[in-house]
């Protein structure tokens, strides 16, 4: 009898365990069905992302026709300048309108990203396009702009005195008659590759690309060199721009006016352009020698001795 009662109790325990397991399985099944139905409802009624009343083209026209400070802050360009550039690119067929994006919008997206460092997602939402469309048009416009570099960035004329100097004769002549412009450098923040990221850290402590630019007196770029690490010294960039990158130095016969005494190339070797790292000490010395040579030449002019 005891054996029978034990067996009966085991059967009852097994039955209760089986019922509990079945209830758990039923609850899991109902939860899965509820999740599936919920997702089906979401797919049937998706929430639109680009639901603005203004399309990208409408938003661009609104900004172009608005206050000048707004467009200046967004693309660092006046509306009149923007329209001239847009008409140039569209008139030459370099950019063509599509069913969903005209030339103004294509150019505006490119300038907004370049001037503000805006993210692809932010610009995509602002102009109501997918991130893929925004990225594709950015690189198309970038390719077009780069193709025009030789047309817009030209060396200055060495054969004549610059009109700006002539117009301000009492202030700049004759001391700047041989001057064709000014050069300077700037650091643009960048995101380098991980394997050589340290070389792109400048003296301010952030990753940047060092850019050398020359401009004329009417504020037009006449030369530009980019692609050097932020750690590269400015003097090293100038040295290598002259040696390897076609820096527009005056042709033979004009050395009495400009700078053959200033171009010191003893730091240049035949190994090609440097990577720009560990150059600060020697480049500081090179800059000092260039400054001394310029000062000695400045003192040698007759008008300086007369004063």
Phi, psi and omega per residue, in radians:
X1 nan -0.770 3.118
X2 -1.056 -0.711 3.122
X3 -1.089 -0.688 -3.117
X4 -1.160 -0.736 3.134
X5 -1.127 -0.689 3.125
X6 -1.110 -0.744 3.139
X7 -1.124 -0.714 3.137
X8 -1.121 -0.684 3.138
X9 -1.148 -0.679 3.113
X10 -1.129 -0.670 3.112
X11 -1.131 -0.687 3.137
X12 -1.171 -0.704 3.103
X13 -1.107 -0.728 3.137
X14 -1.129 -0.682 3.135
X15 -1.130 -0.724 3.141
X16 -1.174 -0.666 3.092
X17 -1.109 -0.729 3.122
X18 -1.118 -0.696 3.109
X19 -1.136 -0.727 3.129
X20 -1.129 -0.708 3.112
X21 -1.116 -0.672 3.136
X22 -1.156 -0.682 3.109
X23 -1.123 -0.702 3.096
X24 -1.109 -0.737 3.118
X25 -1.113 -0.683 3.123
X26 -1.132 -0.708 3.122
X27 -1.118 -0.730 3.108
X28 -1.106 -0.718 3.141
X29 -1.119 -0.747 3.129
X30 -1.131 -0.626 3.116
X31 -1.159 -0.715 3.126
X32 -1.127 -0.744 3.122
X33 -1.104 -0.683 3.134
X34 -1.138 -0.714 3.127
X35 -1.136 -0.752 -3.139
X36 -1.085 -0.780 3.128
X37 -1.114 -0.651 3.126
X38 -1.119 -0.762 3.125
X39 -1.174 -0.617 3.089
X40 -1.111 -0.683 3.127
X41 -1.155 -0.649 3.113
X42 -1.135 -0.726 3.140
X43 -1.193 -0.592 3.131
X44 -1.255 -0.525 -3.123
X45 -2.191 1.203 -3.114
X46 -1.215 2.580 3.091
X47 -1.545 2.108 -3.100
X48 -1.169 2.512 3.115
X49 -1.632 -0.769 -3.119
X50 -1.708 1.383 -3.034
X51 -1.972 0.301 -3.139
X52 -1.248 2.593 3.091
X53 -1.236 -0.367 3.136
X54 -1.726 2.190 2.999
X55 -1.305 3.018 3.140
X56 -1.072 -0.729 3.134
X57 -1.145 -0.681 3.115
X58 -1.146 -0.669 -3.142
X59 -1.172 -0.682 3.119
X60 -1.104 -0.780 3.134
X61 -1.122 -0.628 3.107
X62 -1.098 -0.723 3.140
X63 -1.235 -0.723 -3.122
X64 -1.123 -0.578 -3.129
X65 -1.594 0.019 -3.117
X66 -1.610 -2.699 -3.092
X67 -1.226 2.466 -3.104
X68 -1.113 -0.558 -3.126
X69 -1.138 -0.529 -3.116
X70 -1.203 -0.887 -3.129
X71 -1.199 -0.574 3.092
X72 -1.106 -0.676 3.142
X73 -1.299 -0.429 -3.090
X74 -1.519 -0.709 -3.059
X75 -2.231 0.132 3.116
X76 0.958 0.718 -3.085
X77 -2.726 2.493 3.080
X78 -1.298 2.730 -3.113
X79 -1.104 -0.642 3.129
X80 -1.132 -0.723 3.102
X81 -1.143 -0.704 3.118
X82 -1.062 -0.788 -3.111
X83 -1.146 -0.647 3.085
X84 -1.082 -0.787 3.136
X85 -1.157 -0.736 3.132
X86 -1.099 -0.748 3.122
X87 -1.138 -0.625 3.108
X88 -1.118 -0.848 -3.107
X89 -1.179 -0.691 3.125
X90 -1.284 -0.666 -3.128
X91 -1.139 -0.581 3.127
X92 -1.490 -0.074 -3.128
X93 1.346 0.240 3.111
X94 -1.260 -0.569 3.011
X95 -2.175 2.410 -3.124
X96 -2.198 2.459 3.114
X97 -1.227 2.614 3.065
X98 -2.032 -3.101 -3.130
X99 -1.142 -0.446 -3.034
X100 -2.077 -0.026 -3.094
X101 -2.708 2.134 3.102
X102 -1.553 3.123 -3.058
X103 -1.159 -0.684 3.127
X104 -1.019 -0.749 -3.113
X105 -1.229 -0.690 3.101
X106 -1.019 -0.824 -3.122
X107 -1.211 -0.677 -3.112
X108 -1.121 -0.719 3.109
X109 -1.053 -0.779 3.134
X110 -1.071 -0.836 -3.105
X111 -1.175 -0.633 3.127
X112 -1.106 -0.703 3.134
X113 -1.222 -0.730 -3.097
X114 -1.212 -0.790 -3.017
X115 -1.381 -0.524 -3.083
X116 -1.858 -0.188 -3.039
X117 1.113 0.530 -3.093
X118 -1.215 2.608 3.133
X119 -1.347 2.786 3.133
X120 -1.092 -0.695 -3.130
X121 -1.154 -0.710 -3.133
X122 -1.111 -0.828 -3.139
X123 -1.167 -0.625 3.114
X124 -1.075 -0.754 3.123
X125 -1.219 -0.675 -3.100
X126 -1.094 -0.665 -3.093
X127 -1.858 0.169 2.991
X128 1.084 0.862 3.077
X129 -2.323 2.859 3.068
X130 -1.299 2.690 3.097
X131 -1.007 -0.597 3.133
X132 -1.135 -0.739 3.126
X133 -1.130 -0.766 3.132
X134 -1.066 -0.796 -3.140
X135 -1.119 -0.728 -3.115
X136 -1.101 -0.769 -3.117
X137 -1.275 -0.522 3.076
X138 -1.047 -0.832 -3.094
X139 -1.261 -0.503 3.057
X140 -1.154 -0.806 3.133
X141 -1.171 -0.666 3.098
X142 -1.020 -0.754 3.134
X143 -1.104 -0.690 -3.142
X144 -1.173 -0.789 -3.130
X145 -1.090 -0.735 3.140
X146 -1.131 -0.535 3.135
X147 -1.197 -0.335 -3.115
X148 -1.662 0.102 -3.007
X149 -1.075 -0.712 -3.107
X150 -1.227 -0.369 3.129
X151 -1.411 -0.592 -3.052
X152 -1.774 -0.409 3.126
X153 -1.906 1.695 -3.071
X154 -2.113 2.562 3.067
X155 -1.119 2.624 3.130
X156 -1.284 2.869 3.135
X157 -1.412 2.123 -3.112
X158 -1.517 -0.243 -2.943
X159 -1.518 -0.245 -3.097
X160 -2.256 2.789 3.028
X161 -1.309 2.372 -3.072
X162 -1.080 2.410 -3.111
X163 -0.970 -0.605 -3.137
X164 -1.079 -0.692 -3.141
X165 -1.194 -0.692 3.119
X166 -1.131 -0.712 -3.130
X167 -1.149 -0.485 3.133
X168 -2.005 0.928 -3.014
X169 -1.048 -0.709 -3.095
X170 -1.155 -0.406 -3.070
X171 -1.729 -0.601 -2.987
X172 -1.989 -0.326 -3.117
X173 -1.699 2.548 0.017
X174 -1.617 0.152 -2.958
X175 -1.196 -0.482 -3.089
X176 -1.986 0.364 -3.114
X177 -1.032 -0.646 -3.128
X178 -1.531 0.059 -3.106
X179 -1.499 2.287 -3.119
X180 -1.956 -0.024 3.139
X181 2.822 -2.750 -3.117
X182 -2.475 2.615 3.091
X183 -2.084 2.615 3.092
X184 -2.809 2.946 3.121
X185 -2.119 2.762 3.090
X186 -2.555 2.683 3.133
X187 -1.920 2.179 3.126
X188 -1.911 2.156 3.137
X189 -0.979 2.513 -3.123
X190 -2.575 2.977 3.089
X191 -2.112 1.678 -3.070
X192 -1.400 3.015 3.051
X193 -1.208 2.645 -3.058
X194 -1.151 -0.594 -3.017
X195 -1.177 -0.422 3.112
X196 -2.337 0.623 -3.062
X197 -1.153 -0.529 -3.086
X198 -1.099 -0.563 -3.121
X199 -1.193 -0.281 -3.105
X200 -1.660 0.055 3.124
X201 -1.450 2.145 -3.113
X202 -1.554 -3.084 -3.083
X203 -1.226 -0.238 3.061
X204 -1.460 -0.219 3.063
X205 1.722 0.140 3.107
X206 -2.182 2.819 -3.136
X207 -1.292 2.296 -3.126
X208 -2.671 2.905 3.022
X209 -1.931 2.210 -3.126
X210 -1.490 2.244 -3.065
X211 -2.181 2.267 3.067
X212 -1.802 2.273 -3.121
X213 -2.395 2.575 3.038
X214 -2.166 2.457 3.135
X215 -2.393 2.727 3.117
X216 -1.548 -3.131 -3.083
X217 -1.237 -0.344 3.083
X218 -1.634 0.360 3.019
X219 1.135 0.616 3.051
X220 -1.913 2.365 3.136
X221 -1.208 2.319 3.102
X222 -1.979 -0.225 3.110
X223 -2.847 2.571 3.095
X224 -2.672 2.363 3.106
X225 -2.274 2.109 -3.126
X226 -2.233 2.939 3.071
X227 1.857 -0.014 3.127
X228 -1.573 2.583 -3.130
X229 -1.113 2.704 3.126
X230 -1.098 -0.410 3.131
X231 -1.398 -0.164 -3.126
X232 -1.234 2.320 -3.123
X233 -1.263 2.553 -3.133
X234 -1.042 -0.714 -3.139
X235 -1.137 -0.622 3.099
X236 -1.149 -0.688 3.114
X237 -1.093 -0.777 3.120
X238 -1.109 -0.745 3.128
X239 -1.021 -0.806 -3.096
X240 -1.369 -0.460 3.044
X241 -1.082 -0.694 3.116
X242 -1.228 -0.695 -3.033
X243 -1.397 -0.635 -2.942
X244 -2.186 -0.335 -2.943
X245 -2.100 0.441 2.983
X246 1.126 0.635 3.078
X247 -1.043 2.289 -2.981
X248 -1.334 1.386 3.057
X249 -1.425 2.678 -3.095
X250 -1.051 2.595 3.123
X251 -1.244 2.913 3.097
X252 -0.997 2.496 -3.115
X253 1.808 -0.207 3.120
X254 -2.007 0.224 -3.065
X255 -1.179 -0.318 3.117
X256 -1.268 -0.337 -3.106
X257 -1.665 -0.548 -2.954
X258 -2.058 -2.029 -2.637
X259 -2.368 0.629 -3.126
X260 -1.165 -0.427 3.104
X261 -1.337 -0.321 -3.065
X262 -1.582 -0.431 -3.054
X263 -1.411 1.685 -3.108
X264 -1.770 1.987 -3.017
X265 -2.010 0.353 3.127
X266 -1.164 -0.286 3.094
X267 -1.454 -0.119 -3.115
X268 -1.556 2.335 3.055
X269 -2.018 -3.015 -3.086
X270 -1.727 0.370 -3.128
X271 -1.629 -0.025 3.141
X272 1.635 -3.124 -3.101
X273 -1.044 2.545 -3.128
X274 -1.451 2.994 3.061
X275 -1.478 -0.203 3.069
X276 1.604 0.117 -3.115
X277 -1.810 2.617 3.086
X278 0.982 0.756 -3.112
X279 -2.026 -0.013 -2.927
X280 -1.148 -0.754 -3.087
X281 -1.097 -0.919 -3.129
X282 -1.157 -0.584 -3.130
X283 -1.264 -0.575 3.048
X284 -1.101 -0.706 3.089
X285 -1.143 -0.708 3.107
X286 -1.094 -0.726 3.124
X287 -1.100 -0.683 3.120
X288 -1.144 -0.688 3.119
X289 -1.155 -0.676 3.104
X290 -1.122 -0.747 3.136
X291 -1.126 -0.706 3.121
X292 -1.115 -0.726 3.131
X293 -1.129 -0.683 3.114
X294 -1.151 -0.693 -3.123
X295 -1.191 -0.727 3.108
X296 -1.104 -0.711 3.113
X297 -1.177 -0.654 3.116
X298 -1.066 -0.726 -3.121
X299 -1.254 -0.308 -3.082
X300 -1.427 -0.176 -3.116
X301 -1.232 2.483 -3.124
X302 -1.019 -0.688 -3.096
X303 -1.148 -0.478 3.124
X304 -1.270 -0.724 3.135
X305 -1.164 -0.555 -3.124
X306 -1.232 -0.435 -3.126
X307 -1.546 nan nan
